[in-house]
C-alpha cells in the first residue's frame, strides 16, 4: 500500500545567495573613513580616535591593521582592548588584517578587497605610520593589505570620483579633486632624525602632497618622552588633534552637529 501525501503547501524558500564579503556599500548616506595602524606603540590610541569620531551619526569607520600593529591590541590592558572589542564600538563597520586578503580561492567576478577598500573610502588615515611602512610607501611596496590599498590609490582623480564632502579637501584652486591619505608618522627620535626619514617625508608632503595637487597630507609628530624612554621628536601627533583634522577634512563639524551622538 502506497502512502498518500496530501495538503502540500509551498514553502516559499528563497535561493541562497553567495554574498561576497568584500562587496562594500559604496553609495550610502554616511562618510567613509578608512582608519589604519602600523607597527608603532601609538596604535593603542586607535580606540580613543574611534570613540571620539563615533559621536557623529553619519560616519562609517573601517579599520586596517598590519601584522605588527595587532600586537599592541590583544587585551593587555584597559587602553589596549582586543580587535573584537574595537569592532563592537559604535560606527565601526569592519576590521581587516592581511589574512582577509585572498582568504578564499579567487574566482572570476569576486571582489578584490584592497580595491574595494580604496573605492569605499572617502579618506584614508594611517595613524600611526611606522618608519618601516613610511619607507615602503615611498618605494611603492605592496606586500600587505594596507600597502596594497595605498599602491592602488587613485592618484589622478580620474578613477574614483570624490564624493561631495563639505570639508576642506586641501586641493589647490582649479586642481582636479583627489581622495586623500592622511599619515601621522610615529617612531623613535633617532629614527625620525635620520636623513633618509626627511627624504621620505618630503616625498609624501611635497612631491605627492595635497598642497601641491597630490593626495598625501603629513601630520608631523610631536616632542615628548617616548615609550622607550627617549625624549624628543617622533611621537605621533596627539590623537585629539588627528581627530580634529579628520573631522575638518570630512566636514563633520559643518552642519552635522544635530546628527552627533551625545557623549
Steps between C-alpha positions, in 0.01 A plus 500: 500500500649826390495809723279788398642850544238768535466872571841596373575870537776705338780593739590820310869433548740754357817387326814532708704792374877471501569843648851628437643621835719744308203679342486825698218759491644771278194723486331567831424805711815475714852636479756224459818502711766234442705521820825303502781417741852368449768366736532776759409529869269788403263235360351493851344841422277350229214422746507861622469632146218261415302589811545873439390475136206270572309791652420592140200297388588542132844336503590144408842377614693203366841417640809333358776366724839372390641184657722706730219737601287210627758429771405820683130414523465156655315594818816566703336786693200732505665726242592201285173320423473214255410550136169329573421761765592782262279352229207516745538879542236728342559598136755221440380299201799275445856412600747355251840333530728337246328165533177645358666564164469188281347306790306291248610373159417780257259438214405734217242752617612509864588835653862575591527633854771764464325645194162504674645673807654765274171555320306509826716751685431873486827546687776271622682578825812313615557583865753390602728470197814307592847560356486168316167568332607857414802360318293241315239755388764723340649199320167374369482176701172309518581193708209523744137610496568856618776561246288348224223754569755783483663361184157474335392852610366723224776761477344673199141561607389333177405153633320558830268802504527714812165514673357839588654555842457826684845494658830651390637253247830686475503516120652814345247721323424370152668161556324170438366365829661188641415288800758555772727288716593653836803357678624559856860378529603339829848372579801526729670842511821369344300336219309823439823704480670273247556671163312229310188570705495865388538391136210258532275750679581761234381260229162471669470862612650678199522279190171318571356756740141625486619861522675447166212321330583156638320261732705479822485716811763453771407570862841561653594336830546677832774507763454310827639212701452193287395154615862385470613773741666731245393864502458692175312517171337197340191443713176483302302822490252518787206274413254780585659724239489219245128461568452874444678480164286203393183685601614805304588304185169312505296806592366331810482828686312680223126467537519161667488604866135395518596154379769446761444249774505635853817413689 
